[in-house]
Amino acid sequence: MTKSRDYDEELRDLQLALITLQRQAIKEGWKTLTLFEGRDSAGKDGAIARVVEHAHRRATRVIALPAPSERERSEWYFQRYVKELPAAGEAVVFNRSWYNRAGVERVMGFSTPEQQEQFLRDVPAFELMLVQNGTRLTKLWLDIDREEQAVRLEARRKDPLKAFKVSDLDAVAQAKWDDYSKARDEMLIRTHSTPAPWICVRANHKKAARLNILRWLLHAAGSKKALKGVEKPDPEVIFPFEPAAIEDGRLAK
């Protein structure tokens, strides 16, 4: 049996388990919210695709908001995200989220230092309110190293089927690598909390990352029925954030 076949078989089993889990979530009225953040080209789109591929279409939404309009820029920062939050029985996945303010907006100067500082002060309280009001929140940070990002960005540029993935920000992802690292580190340290922890994914190997994300989501939900036969997540691939991970090599510098 090939490794590819092993991957395909486990992926199918995990997706079947997700179907079982979502049936329970719909029946019991769970409000499920998953945030996918990470380095540019870290594999967010591919991982999200595997999570929602066989999900209930009317009960599942993937949100990837465009740049804010002039009106939205005058609103409370979280306002346009609040509109997309799940109701009972719904699962919402954000492909990038309010954490844009702590990442790309900071590095590219799309918001002021005062706005960025206010965000970092406000977001733990905002997320605590979500959790205390019944939202099942998971925050995933997908991390890759600099060399792997360079390979993926080059492959993206050369592949006409990935034309819609190419953006002007790709050109600066490598040049501003250190700035993004600094922004990531402060974001993780200041917004990781017991009610809303960050879960870090070492995503240099896409298939391992995808499988472990699915495993994590299943185990975190705590459904005994859905967990039947599901392996535990590999701590070498996926783990709750701790500051030591910045220095010990688990997160790319």
ChimeraX attribute file (.defattr): number of C-alpha atoms within 10 A of each C-alpha:
attribute: neighborCount
match mode: 1-to-1
recipient: residues
	/A:1	5
	/A:2	7
	/A:3	8
	/A:4	10
	/A:5	10
	/A:6	10
	/A:7	15
	/A:8	14
	/A:9	11
	/A:10	15
	/A:11	20
	/A:12	13
	/A:13	14
	/A:14	25
	/A:15	21
	/A:16	15
	/A:17	22
	/A:18	22
	/A:19	18
	/A:20	17
	/A:21	21
	/A:22	23
	/A:23	16
	/A:24	16
	/A:25	20
	/A:26	17
	/A:27	11
	/A:28	11
	/A:29	15
	/A:30	19
	/A:31	22
	/A:32	24
	/A:33	22
	/A:34	20
	/A:35	23
	/A:36	21
	/A:37	24
	/A:38	22
	/A:39	22
	/A:40	20
	/A:41	23
	/A:42	26
	/A:43	23
	/A:44	25
	/A:45	14
	/A:46	14
	/A:47	22
	/A:48	20
	/A:49	12
	/A:50	18
	/A:51	21
	/A:52	19
	/A:53	11
	/A:54	13
	/A:55	19
	/A:56	15
	/A:57	11
	/A:58	8
	/A:59	16
	/A:60	17
	/A:61	19
	/A:62	16
	/A:63	16
	/A:64	11
	/A:65	14
	/A:66	6
	/A:67	8
	/A:68	12
	/A:69	9
	/A:70	8
	/A:71	7
	/A:72	13
	/A:73	13
	/A:74	9
	/A:75	12
	/A:76	8
	/A:77	16
	/A:78	15
	/A:79	12
	/A:80	15
	/A:81	13
	/A:82	11
	/A:83	8
	/A:84	16
	/A:85	19
	/A:86	20
	/A:87	16
	/A:88	16
	/A:89	18
	/A:90	21
	/A:91	27
	/A:92	21
	/A:93	23
	/A:94	22
	/A:95	17
	/A:96	16
	/A:97	18
	/A:98	19
	/A:99	20
	/A:100	14
	/A:101	23
	/A:102	22
	/A:103	23
	/A:104	20
	/A:105	17
	/A:106	19
	/A:107	21
	/A:108	13
	/A:109	12
	/A:110	13
	/A:111	15
	/A:112	12
	/A:113	12
	/A:114	8
	/A:115	16
	/A:116	20
	/A:117	13
	/A:118	13
	/A:119	20
	/A:120	18
	/A:121	13
	/A:122	13
	/A:123	17
	/A:124	19
	/A:125	14
	/A:126	12
	/A:127	18
	/A:128	16
	/A:129	13
	/A:130	19
	/A:131	16
	/A:132	10
	/A:133	10
	/A:134	14
	/A:135	21
	/A:136	19
	/A:137	19
	/A:138	20
	/A:139	19
	/A:140	22
	/A:141	22
	/A:142	25
	/A:143	25
	/A:144	23
	/A:145	16
	/A:146	16
	/A:147	10
	/A:148	14
	/A:149	21
	/A:150	16
	/A:151	11
	/A:152	15
	/A:153	19
	/A:154	11
	/A:155	12
	/A:156	18
	/A:157	15
	/A:158	12
	/A:159	11
	/A:160	11
	/A:161	9
	/A:162	11
	/A:163	11
	/A:164	8
	/A:165	14
	/A:166	16
	/A:167	9
	/A:168	7
	/A:169	11
	/A:170	18
	/A:171	11
	/A:172	11
	/A:173	21
	/A:174	17
	/A:175	10
	/A:176	12
	/A:177	17
	/A:178	14
	/A:179	17
	/A:180	21
	/A:181	18
	/A:182	13
	/A:183	18
	/A:184	21
	/A:185	16
	/A:186	15
	/A:187	18
	/A:188	21
	/A:189	14
	/A:190	12
	/A:191	21
	/A:192	20
	/A:193	14
	/A:194	9
	/A:195	17
	/A:196	18
	/A:197	19
	/A:198	23
	/A:199	20
	/A:200	25
	/A:201	27
	/A:202	23
	/A:203	26
	/A:204	19
	/A:205	13
	/A:206	16
	/A:207	17
	/A:208	17
	/A:209	25
	/A:210	24
	/A:211	23
	/A:212	27
	/A:213	25
	/A:214	22
	/A:215	23
	/A:216	20
	/A:217	17
	/A:218	24
	/A:219	17
	/A:220	12
	/A:221	15
	/A:222	11
	/A:223	15
	/A:224	10
	/A:225	11
	/A:226	21
	/A:227	20
	/A:228	9
	/A:229	10
	/A:230	16
	/A:231	15
	/A:232	12
	/A:233	20
	/A:234	15
	/A:235	12
	/A:236	10
	/A:237	19
	/A:238	23
	/A:239	19
	/A:240	15
	/A:241	21
	/A:242	14
	/A:243	13
	/A:244	10
	/A:245	15
	/A:246	17
	/A:247	10
	/A:248	10
	/A:249	9
	/A:250	19
	/A:251	21
	/A:252	14
	/A:253	16
